[in-house]
Amino acid sequence: SFERGLLSSTARYQIDIEVADDEGNTEHYALLLQDRLEHGPFPVSRLTRGQLMPVAAQSHFELERTPLTQKLFDAASGEVPLVGDVTIGYDGGQAGDLRTAALNIEDEDGSVRIAPANLNFEANKDGSDVRMDGELAEVDIDLQRSDSGQPVQVSLRGIGLSADKQDYDAGFGFGPSAITLERMEIKAGDEPAVVIQQASVEEALSRGSRGLDQTIAYRIGEVSAKGQTLRNLALAFSLRNLEESSLKALVASYKEILDSSATPQESFAGITAAQQQELQARGLQLLEHKPTLALDEFGFETAHGSARLSVVLDLQSPSAEAFTPDAMITSMLASLKAEAGIDKDLVRDIAGLVAQNNQPDGQLDKAALQQETDAATELFSGMALDTGWSRLEGERLVSSLYYADNRVTFNGREMSVQEFIGFAFGSAQNAGLLGQ
């Protein structure tokens, strides 16, 4: 509904939401928003804040109380759970913020307390350029496990959200986005708390010299549990050299299949031969431009050492002579480069942690612990060196693998693919990893 006034107008919006359950049924929900629109070029609320730039309109909206949202209003102690302000420019661009009230939700299963949150955003007329940043200071969850009745407390501190996307079209937006968490603490019963600090998920899409480059990285600054600490945990992937039009066509075909049924399981269960052939053709088009798939970083650190692994795969169109799935996969791999390194001191730290946790009461005589830790470290290091899977550089075990043109270079030793497979099975057999 809309009612126009002299200096301002009022509007009422309905947002329809459909949520599919596990059985494929769809539930329909409707949220109502009340909006007071101040007319431009000089809305009174902007003038009172000293904002003299002329604009088309200034919106002040809030969530309306309905039977569906009544619990939110109760949790907000009578405050409006969601409010926002949006400035609409003469160029169609919008800028504003969303704010949520403090919420305290309680039932027979426990309680959830959520601090006030805010989200600032800017968008141009067609929504192709979007910037936003938001923060939520605190979340406290206090529940009881249904199976044991054991209390579980989870606290989150310093949740952040940011995005700066340009040229957003067909599900692609160029630029970075991130979700960050300063601290999370999980405590179950009388067990020591697990503490996670400085966690983040970072993503970015950019145009490179040979196509689109997509990166995503999961990082944790520190994890502490039972007196032990791991630092700088990282898991980072990238897809590079993706031809833009081929990728968009593949995503469009994939989305069309997903939209054909209520759930992804139903969509792919009912996929037709024509749809399957189209997906395969789109994928082959993407491979023609020789994309790169990479595990850029996987690793962590202990108090005395670090471990790191990286893998880079250069892909290509499969050979016309490849008729079996195995042959197609092999011919799609143009080259592979992998590097790994682990400090012996990190092996010692992990071995000590395992030895201590294997004790019923978590306690072990220091001399016995040292002896067991040293033995496990030397066993692991000796096996890695004796089998040829690693070489020693200082106090670090390192490995390298390079494949191209049906040749393998492993730790500096060049061999054919068949020779490498024989080496791998032989060393595993000698180490007793394959049994009899």
FIDREN-446636 format. One line per 2 residues: number of its first residue (from 1); their letters; for each residue z, y negated, x negated of C-alpha. Coordinates in Angstrom, 2 decimals, always signed. Example, Ala and Ser with C-alpha at 12.3 -4.5 7.8 and 13.67 -1.06 7.14 Angstrom:
<sites>
1	AS	+7.80,+4.50,-12.30; +7.14,+1.06,-13.67
</sites>
This chain:
<sites>
1	SF	+0.00,+0.00,+0.00; -0.53,-3.62,-1.07
3	ER	+0.84,-6.91,+0.24; -0.48,-10.14,-1.27
5	GL	+1.71,-13.23,-1.61; +1.23,-16.73,-2.99
7	LS	+2.77,-16.32,-6.45; +3.17,-12.55,-6.47
9	ST	+2.19,-9.42,-4.61; +3.89,-6.11,-3.96
11	AR	+2.31,-2.70,-4.29; +3.38,+0.90,-3.81
13	YQ	+1.75,+3.71,-5.75; +1.84,+7.47,-5.31
15	ID	+1.40,+9.76,-8.31; +0.47,+13.33,-7.37
17	IE	+1.52,+16.09,-9.77; +0.47,+19.74,-9.63
19	VA	+2.50,+22.33,-11.54; +1.39,+25.96,-11.83
21	DD	+4.07,+28.65,-12.00; +3.92,+31.99,-13.84
23	EG	+2.39,+33.71,-10.81; -0.51,+31.28,-10.58
25	NT	+0.83,+29.41,-7.55; +0.59,+25.62,-7.58
27	EH	+3.43,+23.34,-6.54; +2.59,+19.80,-5.44
29	YA	+4.91,+16.87,-6.13; +4.58,+13.16,-5.40
31	LL	+6.30,+10.30,-7.23; +6.42,+6.83,-5.69
33	LQ	+6.48,+3.59,-7.68; +7.27,+0.11,-6.39
35	DR	+5.47,-2.72,-8.18; +5.88,-6.49,-8.10
37	LE	+2.77,-8.18,-9.48; +3.10,-11.80,-10.61
39	HG	-0.22,-13.64,-10.46; -1.77,-15.29,-13.51
41	PF	-2.53,-17.33,-15.40; +1.13,-18.25,-15.98
43	PV	+3.55,-15.73,-14.42; +7.02,-17.22,-14.04
45	SR	+8.76,-14.38,-15.90; +6.59,-15.00,-18.97
47	LT	+7.19,-18.75,-18.89; +10.96,-18.22,-18.82
49	RG	+10.61,-16.15,-22.01; +8.50,-18.83,-23.70
51	QL	+5.28,-16.79,-23.48; +2.60,-19.41,-22.79
53	MP	-0.58,-17.35,-23.31; -2.47,-17.12,-19.98
55	VA	-2.81,-13.61,-18.54; -4.36,-12.08,-15.43
57	AQ	-1.10,-10.62,-14.09; +2.38,-9.41,-14.96
59	SH	+3.59,-6.14,-13.45; +7.23,-5.11,-12.91
61	FE	+7.48,-1.56,-11.55; +10.23,+0.98,-10.93
63	LE	+10.66,+4.50,-9.65; +11.38,+4.72,-5.93
65	RT	+14.30,+6.71,-4.57; +13.03,+9.75,-2.61
67	PL	+14.45,+13.22,-1.88; +12.52,+14.44,-4.93
69	TQ	+14.00,+11.81,-7.28; +17.47,+11.57,-5.73
71	KL	+19.02,+13.76,-8.45; +17.65,+11.41,-11.10
73	FD	+19.25,+8.42,-9.38; +22.52,+10.34,-9.16
75	AA	+22.30,+11.21,-12.86; +21.67,+7.54,-13.66
77	SG	+24.89,+6.54,-11.82; +22.96,+4.51,-9.27
79	EV	+20.71,+2.76,-11.79; +16.94,+3.00,-11.46
81	PL	+15.97,+5.91,-13.76; +12.56,+4.50,-14.75
83	VG	+11.39,+0.88,-14.95; +8.58,-0.85,-16.79
85	DV	+6.72,-4.08,-17.41; +2.98,-4.37,-18.03
87	TI	+1.00,-7.46,-19.01; -2.65,-7.38,-17.89
89	GY	-4.98,-9.58,-19.92; -8.21,-11.21,-18.77
91	DG	-10.12,-8.77,-20.99; -8.65,-5.85,-19.03
93	GQ	-6.30,-4.84,-21.83; -2.73,-3.88,-21.03
95	AG	+0.49,-4.06,-23.00; +4.00,-3.25,-21.90
97	DL	+6.97,-0.96,-22.07; +8.65,+1.86,-20.16
99	RT	+12.44,+2.19,-20.08; +14.67,+4.97,-18.83
101	AA	+18.32,+4.63,-17.87; +21.12,+6.70,-19.37
103	LN	+21.23,+10.07,-17.58; +24.15,+12.46,-17.18
105	IE	+23.15,+15.72,-15.49; +25.84,+18.27,-14.60
107	DE	+25.78,+21.59,-12.75; +27.45,+25.00,-12.89
109	DG	+25.48,+25.92,-16.04; +26.65,+22.94,-18.10
111	SV	+25.73,+19.34,-18.77; +22.97,+17.25,-20.34
113	RI	+23.52,+13.68,-21.48; +20.48,+11.54,-22.37
115	AP	+20.77,+8.04,-23.83; +18.48,+5.22,-22.64
117	AN	+14.94,+5.47,-24.02; +12.03,+3.07,-24.35
119	LN	+8.29,+3.34,-24.99; +6.11,+0.38,-26.00
121	FE	+2.34,+0.64,-25.58; -0.96,-1.23,-25.81
123	AN	-4.37,-0.17,-24.50; -7.76,-1.81,-24.15
125	KD	-9.68,-1.96,-20.86; -11.27,+1.48,-20.97
127	GS	-8.34,+3.20,-22.68; -10.34,+4.09,-25.78
129	DV	-7.87,+2.30,-28.08; -4.21,+3.16,-27.53
131	RM	-1.10,+2.34,-29.53; +2.43,+3.36,-28.65
133	DG	+5.84,+3.80,-30.17; +9.02,+4.98,-28.54
135	EL	+12.53,+6.06,-29.34; +15.33,+8.06,-27.78
137	AE	+18.62,+7.67,-29.61; +20.68,+10.61,-28.37
139	VD	+20.57,+13.82,-26.34; +23.61,+16.10,-25.94
141	ID	+23.32,+19.50,-24.27; +26.39,+21.61,-23.46
143	LQ	+25.64,+24.98,-21.85; +26.96,+28.51,-21.54
145	RS	+24.89,+31.58,-22.35; +24.35,+33.62,-19.19
147	DS	+24.61,+36.96,-21.02; +27.85,+36.38,-22.95
149	GQ	+29.38,+33.23,-21.49; +29.45,+31.84,-25.02
151	PV	+29.28,+28.03,-25.17; +26.24,+26.48,-26.84
153	QV	+26.08,+22.84,-27.90; +22.88,+21.10,-29.00
155	SL	+22.79,+17.49,-30.14; +19.66,+15.51,-30.98
157	RG	+19.70,+12.14,-32.74; +16.93,+9.68,-33.46
159	IG	+13.89,+11.04,-31.59; +10.77,+8.96,-32.24
161	LS	+7.19,+8.96,-30.97; +4.26,+6.99,-32.38
163	AD	+0.47,+6.97,-31.98; -2.36,+4.69,-33.02
165	KQ	-5.62,+6.07,-31.61; -9.05,+4.46,-31.56
167	DY	-12.36,+5.48,-29.96; -10.57,+7.89,-27.64
169	DA	-13.24,+9.90,-25.82; -13.51,+13.44,-24.46
171	GF	-10.11,+14.41,-25.82; -10.66,+12.95,-29.30
173	GF	-8.79,+9.95,-30.63; -9.12,+8.77,-34.22
175	GP	-5.96,+7.82,-36.04; -2.44,+9.17,-36.55
177	SA	+0.32,+10.29,-34.20; +3.79,+11.64,-34.92
179	IT	+7.00,+12.95,-33.39; +10.12,+12.56,-35.53
181	LE	+13.72,+13.72,-35.31; +16.48,+12.38,-37.53
183	RM	+19.04,+15.11,-36.86; +19.58,+18.19,-34.69
185	EI	+22.79,+20.20,-34.59; +23.08,+23.60,-32.87
187	KA	+26.44,+25.31,-32.43; +27.04,+28.62,-30.66
189	GD	+30.63,+29.65,-30.01; +32.77,+29.72,-33.15
191	EP	+29.80,+30.08,-35.50; +29.16,+27.27,-38.01
193	AV	+26.63,+24.74,-36.79; +22.99,+24.85,-37.86
195	VI	+21.96,+21.32,-38.91; +18.34,+20.16,-39.18
197	QQ	+17.58,+16.72,-40.61; +14.47,+14.56,-40.96
199	AS	+12.07,+16.77,-39.00; +8.58,+15.65,-38.02
201	VE	+5.24,+16.74,-36.60; +2.41,+14.55,-37.86
203	EA	-1.22,+14.67,-36.78; -4.31,+12.64,-37.69
205	LS	-8.02,+12.74,-36.89; -10.47,+10.82,-39.06
207	RG	-14.17,+10.63,-39.89; -14.95,+11.91,-43.37
209	SR	-18.16,+11.88,-45.36; -19.28,+15.22,-43.85
211	GL	-17.78,+15.07,-40.36; -14.42,+15.02,-38.63
213	DQ	-11.21,+15.84,-40.47; -8.16,+17.01,-38.48
215	TI	-4.75,+17.44,-40.11; -1.41,+18.54,-38.72
217	AY	+1.84,+18.93,-40.65; +5.30,+20.21,-39.73
219	RI	+8.06,+19.01,-42.06; +11.84,+19.37,-42.24
221	GE	+13.82,+17.45,-44.81; +16.85,+19.74,-44.78
223	VS	+18.25,+22.77,-42.96; +21.91,+23.76,-43.43
225	AK	+23.50,+26.95,-42.10; +26.54,+29.00,-43.19
227	GQ	+27.02,+26.87,-46.28; +23.42,+27.31,-47.45
229	TL	+20.77,+24.59,-47.58; +16.97,+24.64,-47.64
231	RN	+15.09,+21.40,-48.34; +11.59,+20.00,-47.97
233	LA	+10.23,+22.71,-45.71; +6.53,+22.08,-45.07
235	LA	+3.71,+23.71,-43.12; +0.48,+21.67,-43.22
237	FS	-2.98,+22.65,-41.95; -6.33,+20.92,-41.92
239	LR	-9.80,+21.41,-40.45; -12.41,+19.41,-42.34
241	NL	-16.13,+18.74,-42.17; -16.38,+19.37,-38.42
243	EE	-19.69,+18.17,-36.97; -18.71,+15.83,-34.13
245	SS	-21.27,+16.66,-31.43; -20.92,+20.43,-31.99
247	LK	-17.13,+20.21,-31.79; -17.22,+18.17,-28.58
249	AL	-19.65,+20.66,-27.03; -17.37,+23.57,-27.98
251	VA	-14.30,+21.82,-26.54; -16.19,+20.98,-23.33
253	SY	-17.25,+24.62,-22.86; -13.71,+25.80,-23.54
255	KE	-12.26,+23.29,-21.06; -14.77,+24.32,-18.40
257	IL	-13.57,+27.91,-18.68; -9.90,+26.86,-18.51
259	DS	-10.53,+24.75,-15.41; -12.12,+27.68,-13.57
261	SA	-8.74,+29.23,-12.64; -5.12,+28.24,-12.13
263	TP	-3.88,+29.77,-15.41; -5.48,+30.34,-18.84
265	QE	-4.91,+34.09,-18.46; -6.92,+34.17,-15.24
267	SF	-9.62,+31.94,-16.72; -10.31,+34.24,-19.67
269	AG	-9.84,+37.41,-17.64; -12.71,+36.27,-15.44
271	IT	-14.97,+34.92,-18.18; -18.64,+35.75,-17.59
273	AA	-21.12,+37.07,-20.15; -22.99,+33.76,-19.98
275	QQ	-19.81,+31.79,-20.70; -18.95,+34.10,-23.60
277	QE	-22.43,+33.68,-25.08; -22.17,+29.90,-24.70
279	LQ	-18.84,+29.82,-26.54; -20.29,+31.96,-29.31
281	AR	-23.36,+29.72,-29.59; -21.19,+26.59,-29.79
283	GL	-19.06,+28.19,-32.48; -22.13,+29.14,-34.53
285	QL	-23.42,+25.56,-34.26; -20.12,+24.38,-35.74
287	LE	-20.40,+26.88,-38.61; -23.89,+25.61,-39.51
289	HK	-22.27,+22.47,-40.93; -19.99,+24.49,-43.26
291	PT	-16.49,+23.43,-42.13; -13.35,+23.95,-44.20
293	LA	-10.13,+25.54,-42.94; -7.06,+25.00,-45.10
295	LD	-3.39,+25.81,-45.31; -2.73,+22.72,-47.39
297	EF	+0.94,+23.40,-47.97; +3.52,+26.00,-47.10
299	GF	+6.80,+25.92,-48.95; +10.44,+25.00,-49.28
301	ET	+13.14,+24.30,-51.86; +16.62,+25.62,-52.54
303	AH	+19.26,+24.02,-54.74; +17.65,+25.39,-57.91
305	GS	+13.95,+26.02,-57.25; +10.89,+25.72,-55.04
307	AR	+8.10,+27.87,-53.58; +4.62,+26.69,-52.59
309	LS	+1.44,+28.28,-51.20; -1.97,+26.77,-50.44
311	VV	-5.18,+28.41,-49.15; -8.61,+26.80,-48.66
313	LD	-11.47,+28.61,-46.88; -15.02,+27.22,-46.86
315	LQ	-16.96,+28.68,-43.92; -20.67,+29.08,-43.21
317	SP	-23.03,+30.59,-40.65; -22.92,+34.41,-40.66
319	SA	-25.80,+36.27,-42.22; -28.65,+37.39,-39.98
321	EA	-28.15,+40.91,-41.39; -24.50,+41.00,-40.27
323	FT	-24.45,+43.15,-37.13; -20.83,+44.35,-37.04
325	PD	-17.75,+42.14,-36.52; -16.46,+42.97,-40.03
327	AM	-19.80,+42.07,-41.61; -19.98,+38.82,-39.64
329	IT	-16.49,+37.77,-40.73; -17.25,+38.59,-44.36
331	SM	-20.54,+36.69,-44.36; -18.89,+33.65,-42.70
333	LA	-16.65,+33.17,-45.75; -18.49,+31.05,-48.33
335	SL	-15.51,+30.68,-50.66; -11.74,+31.04,-50.78
337	KA	-9.20,+29.45,-53.07; -5.50,+30.34,-52.97
339	EA	-2.63,+29.28,-55.22; +1.03,+30.31,-55.04
341	GI	+4.10,+29.59,-57.11; +7.78,+30.48,-56.85
343	DK	+10.61,+29.64,-59.24; +12.77,+32.55,-60.42
345	DL	+15.80,+30.39,-59.67; +14.70,+30.19,-56.02
347	VR	+14.43,+33.99,-55.94; +17.97,+34.11,-57.31
349	DI	+19.21,+31.69,-54.61; +17.62,+33.75,-51.82
351	AG	+18.87,+37.04,-53.28; +22.41,+35.63,-53.41
353	LV	+22.18,+34.49,-49.80; +20.96,+37.93,-48.65
355	AQ	+23.68,+39.72,-50.62; +26.40,+37.53,-49.15
357	NN	+25.12,+37.90,-45.58; +24.99,+41.69,-45.95
359	QP	+28.77,+41.80,-46.33; +30.66,+42.50,-43.07
361	DG	+33.00,+39.55,-43.54; +30.51,+37.40,-45.44
363	QL	+32.70,+37.59,-48.59; +31.83,+39.22,-51.90
365	DK	+33.55,+39.20,-55.27; +31.91,+36.50,-57.40
367	AA	+31.24,+38.84,-60.32; +29.78,+41.49,-58.03
369	LQ	+27.70,+38.86,-56.23; +26.32,+37.57,-59.54
371	QE	+25.50,+41.08,-60.70; +23.73,+42.01,-57.46
373	TD	+21.84,+38.70,-57.41; +20.63,+39.05,-61.01
375	AA	+19.51,+42.63,-60.39; +17.54,+41.67,-57.27
377	TE	+15.92,+38.73,-59.08; +14.81,+40.84,-62.03
379	LF	+13.56,+43.59,-59.71; +11.40,+41.15,-57.73
381	SG	+10.12,+39.34,-60.82; +9.44,+42.56,-62.69
383	MA	+7.52,+44.03,-59.78; +5.41,+40.87,-59.39
385	LD	+4.55,+40.84,-63.11; +4.10,+44.60,-63.61
387	TG	+1.70,+44.93,-60.68; -0.35,+41.99,-61.94
389	WS	+0.10,+39.95,-58.77; +1.79,+37.12,-60.69
391	RL	+1.99,+35.71,-64.18; +4.92,+33.87,-65.70
393	EG	+4.65,+30.19,-66.62; +8.02,+29.14,-67.98
395	ER	+10.47,+30.29,-65.30; +7.92,+30.16,-62.48
397	LV	+5.90,+33.05,-61.05; +2.37,+31.83,-60.27
399	SS	-0.72,+33.42,-58.73; -4.28,+32.21,-58.18
401	LY	-7.24,+33.69,-56.33; -10.80,+32.40,-56.09
403	YA	-13.68,+34.06,-54.20; -17.35,+33.03,-54.01
405	DN	-20.73,+34.77,-54.17; -19.14,+38.22,-53.78
407	RV	-17.05,+37.73,-56.94; -13.27,+37.41,-57.23
409	TF	-11.29,+35.67,-59.94; -7.64,+36.73,-59.68
411	NG	-5.11,+35.27,-62.12; -7.96,+34.52,-64.53
413	RE	-9.50,+38.01,-64.32; -13.01,+38.20,-62.86
415	MS	-14.03,+41.23,-60.79; -16.18,+42.31,-57.85
417	VQ	-14.79,+42.45,-54.32; -14.69,+46.25,-54.49
419	EF	-12.78,+46.12,-57.78; -10.29,+43.66,-56.31
421	IG	-9.70,+45.88,-53.27; -9.13,+48.84,-55.57
423	FA	-6.72,+46.79,-57.69; -4.80,+45.61,-54.61
425	FG	-4.36,+49.11,-53.16; -3.59,+50.59,-56.55
427	SA	-0.89,+48.07,-57.42; +0.67,+48.40,-53.97
429	QN	+0.66,+52.20,-54.32; +2.24,+52.04,-57.78
431	AG	+4.94,+49.71,-56.46; +5.75,+52.18,-53.69
433	LL	+4.73,+49.77,-50.94; +2.33,+52.22,-49.25
435	GQ	+4.57,+55.29,-49.24; +3.08,+58.67,-50.15
</sites>
